[in-house]
């Protein structure tokens, strides 16, 4: 899952990126509203953490522009404002959730998990596909109750496919959501990771749809 963090406080931006990266997300960052707006407008993100009080272009304006342009990625607002009217304004502008500063990082992580989960139509932090179970919060995978060891890239790939069970995902889409903007993307590497995953999972777990991509079928 790929996340965009737009926060002008350098220290907080770094803390958010570190926490989200440690939680298994691929993270891009921006430090002002104009850069954040550009990234959100041109790159596919699974969720955005967006500060309201940004230089160049404030967070609410960024959000309104995204929504007017048809961007539907879930957005978590960060705000130092604690008035209920500001929170209502943010929700009305198109935000999906908000956190008031100061906050505990675990709360941000939990809210991001919830946004990603709901956007993918999943009701629980545990996603099941046959004998395969993914614990999103813990970042652990089991097959028939036995834990299997995955690399970070293998886990991200499996997580994206399981969040979108029943949908055929192209190699291009997987590449866009598994690597940050600075990575030298090569969709051929997806085939390598799929091949490695298949050796660790049941034979019928990841299906190839010829000419289109990969799919984990609905139960």
Secondary structure, DSSP 8 states (H G I E B T S, - for coil): -EEEEE-S-HHHHHHHHHHHHHTT-EEEEESSHHHHHHHHHHS--SEEEEESS-SSS-HHHHHHHHHHTT---EEEEEES---HHHHHHHHHTT-SEEEESS--HHHHHHHHHHHHHHHTT--SSEEEETTEEEETTTTEEEETTEEE---HHHHHHHHHHHHTTTS-B-HHHHHHHHS-TTS---THHHHHHHHHHHHHS-TTSSEEETTTEEE----
